[in-house]
């Protein structure tokens, strides 16, 4: 089967030549296993850290000469697992390849999805790990309450566009977001129901927050860290809460370590800053799936994806995601058999 391999670790910023599409044999199907043809693959910022040898995140790093992996959704072509017949749709971790043999541990009921309930891409986006991350961060980590003013960064991205919409459904009174460029800012208000948006490239975020939330904010859902986290600490009201979800601004050379000095704000205002890894909160998944499926059905929230076609274009999709080329969830769609 065709797979995307890491050729070498990036020297600075990742580049297309760091990746290659190669042919690899598939192992024979053992008892309990499934042969799956991938239809959609998730493209995630966390892959950036996994390209390096040093930075260890919450999962293993990639190895030069070996295929990448990541979340994906596929259709079962052959099954030696009676509870998952051919034709079933399953979510799993062996993306970045056309076909995969899934181990019994990956083939329990939890991986199966119902295409009648929502379109396939939504199962990797709003109803997948992406939406779940937004939900956990707001509902459990930041404990969004009715009346809150909520600020979300990388607000037009996958997690951010879900977070803005979910914050409103959880009772937030005012939701503001930042994104790169005027087009994304317009979308935040027009499509994702944000009350106001600011372009972090065009205006210091500290000034934008003073303008858009003069009374301060109660919750910050942080996808980017750095300057925006510092700005949020200034804007937070006493007792405010911060869900630390990700640090997009801290990849590569853009490390503004001086911003850490702003943490005195957390002391002065008795803030709660809490980091989280979504996989520690599986107990919340049934509640998440049933609520978000309802919101999707009623049209109260919308799922938006940026879809790139073809396995060979997957590395470009990752580079584009890191540079802000996506609105909503970045996915790669694989064509035909
Ligand atoms: P996104 O769809 O949000 O894509 C990343 C976005 O980051 C880009 O579109 C870009 O948008 C923005 N960006 C890139 N560089 C910068 C920068 N220097 N400053 C500000 N924004 C920047 O990705 P996801 O929704 O998948 O992930 C969002 C965040 O959530 C990431 O930090 C990720 O690591 C984190 N995450 C955390 C999880 C957890 O368990 N804690 C689970 C899943 C994701 P723009 O054009 O606006 O710059």
Boltz pocket constraint, residues with backbone or C-beta under 6 A from the ligand:
constraints:
  - pocket:
      binder: B
      contacts: [[A, 43], [A, 44], [A, 45], [A, 46], [A, 129], [A, 130], [A, 133], [A, 154], [A, 155], [A, 156], [A, 157], [A, 158], [A, 159], [A, 160], [A, 178], [A, 179], [A, 180], [A, 181], [A, 184], [A, 200], [A, 222], [A, 223], [A, 224], [A, 244], [A, 245], [A, 246], [A, 247], [A, 248], [A, 249], [A, 250], [A, 254], [A, 276], [A, 277], [A, 278], [A, 279], [A, 320], [A, 321], [A, 322], [A, 323], [A, 324], [A, 325], [A, 326], [A, 328], [A, 329], [A, 330]]
      max_distance: 6.0
